[in-house]
């Protein structure tokens, strides 16, 4: 079994790892690299292998940094199956289509603005933008999905099989155990946290010889999840008191639904003022419907709403917006409101327009409710830059900025260690991916010191023949 790392290697986005068995290439995840537009486009538009030679893809979950480059893979000749859980396949149908729509819309917006500038003689340094893939490419990728339920074994080839188990990160998320005659390779995907709203806790890790594990929060310990309601209540009340509005960039899958559930509880308890709350994302609207289709994945609290005949994702003060015209009306609202809008790292979608209109006002608040990767707009806002670039324009950042690390869907250092610990004695190597160097170094030190397992932080392109690694 040959393992090669092609994405999320010493960085957080673009998850993609190759497994070669009997000369057949299989891919674990096929995610988008997110960051500087030009560099990300160049990386995402080309592969370090011929997509026609890939026999199959095994997908851990639907977030775009794990699934978002599947349409490009298909566009360039992939003809195999994309294996996922049923909920992941349903989510990707909407998410890949939405990703294509956003790329096409953003490309048209930037091109139109560039033409206008040139027409009036204004110097334009923007780079011409084309969409990475189209809606047709996304639809074709969706036709390649094949679903497997949790805990059932699926054959990829004569000598290679896999099993999904619940990762507790987002709806449908799974970690993957690959097996051939000699080797058991466990891939964590993104590992969730015990006690997160809505979803069941992650399953225990099965025994394996090798482990590929995320390290997003490898150098951090999260605040208790119980703190988030009180913190959000305080932030909203303070913003409303000064007449501002609250912008929450949030991943359409998972984070948006968690925030809606917390806002539902605060509204029921009358802990926040009776202001309008909007979910402004066509994707989030569709995704919330997918959540409603899969109550089997709910934890006891979320299931309790259903038992009482209450929709956990709907309440009187909440409006879901689909139309762009409805979204634009929020720019004219002069009274306090909350808007939750994708994307979570502020790299595309309607949230960019809300930020462009809102971050220059010191009365407003931006709540960052998830990890902000390097070179993303979300990271620059988190760092409180004096100005940030939105649609190639520099916009002053005067709004208050707050982070809610408690809602992170990623396990922290202690939770990752606790997940690995029961299987550590059997592991020959741990490979850290999906993390920045500081986080990986800190987590590697803890794994080697506490668990006695050798840790590798692979670079893009690094390959390992697992059959040759004995201890």
C-alpha positions, 0 to 999 in steps of 0.5 A: 500500500503506497500512501501519497499526500497531495492536499491539506499537507502542512495546511488546512484546506484542500484535503486529498490523499492517494492510496495505491494498491495493486497499481490502482490509485484511490483518492481519500477526499478531493477538496478545494484549496482556499486562500489567495484567489490566483494561487488557489485557482492554479492549485485547484485547476491541476492535479499531480496525477492523471484523473483518468487513472483514478479508480475511486474516491472515498469521501469523508464528508461534504465540506468543500475543503474535502469535496469541493474539487470533485467537479474538476476531477470529473471534468478532467476525466475521472470516471470511477465511483465517489463513495460516501455516506447517504447524507454526504451524497445528498449534501454534496448534490447541493453544495457542489452546485452552489460552489459552481454557482458562486464561482460563476457569479463571482467571476462574472461580477469581477469581470463586469466590474473590470470592464466598467473600470476600463471603460472609464479609464480607471487603472484595473490591476485585477486578474481575469477570473474564470470559474473553476468549474460550471454547474454542468460539471457539478451535476456530472460529479453528483452522478458518480456518487455511490453510498455506503452506510456506516459500519458496512464493508465496501469493496473498492477492488479485489484486495482493498475495502473500506468501512465508514464510522461516525466522525461527529463533525457534520451531518454524514461525516465519517472516518474511514478504515481502509483494509488490504491483506497486510495493512489497516489504514485509518483516515479521520477526515475531520473529527468532531467534538463530544457534546456538539449541538445536533449530532451524536458524538464521534465513534471510538477509533478502530484498531489500525496500523497507520493513522492519518489524522487532522490537526486543525486545533493541534495546539489549542484547547477549546472553551467548554461548549456550554459557554457558547449560549451565554457568550452569544447572548452577551454579544447580541445584547451589546450590539443591539444596545448600540444600534448595530447588526450582527454578521455571522459568516458560517459554513452552510453545513453544520455550523449554520444549523448549530447557530440556529439551534442556539438562537432558537433556545435564546429566543425561546428563553427571551434572553435576546431582544426580539430582533429579526434573524436571517439565514441568508444562503440558498445552500443553507436553506437546502442543507437544513432540509437535508438535516430534516431528512436525517434525524437518525444522526441527531443527539438526544437534545435535537431529537427532543425537539422532534419529540415535542413536535417542534422544528429545531431549525425553525421559529417565529423570528427566523427567516430563510432567504433564497432570493438575491433580491431579498438578500439585498434588502438587508443592506438597507435595514437601519435597525438591529438584526442578525444575519447568518450567511455562508461561507464560513471563511468569508471566501465567497457567497453572499456573506461577502456583500454583507461584510462589504456593507457592514464592517465599516460601521463600528456599531456592527459585530462580526462573529467568526464561528469556525476555523479561519485558514491562512490567507482567507478573508476570515483570517484577516478579519480575525487578525483585525487588519485595519483594512481588508480586501473584498471583491478587490476593494480595500474596505476599512474594518471598524466593526467589532470582531468576536470568535466562538471557538466553542462551536468548532466542529474540530476536536482540540488537542486533548480530544484528539489525544483521547481519541487516539489513545485506545489504539496507540499501541497498535499504531506504527505511524501517525500522519498529521494533515489538515493543520498549520505547522505550529498546530502540527508540531504541538500535536506531534510532540504530545502524541510522541510524548504521551502515546509513544507513536512516531509522528510524520507531518508530510509535505505535499507530494510525500509518499510512503510505502506502508508495507516497508514500515515495520515499527 
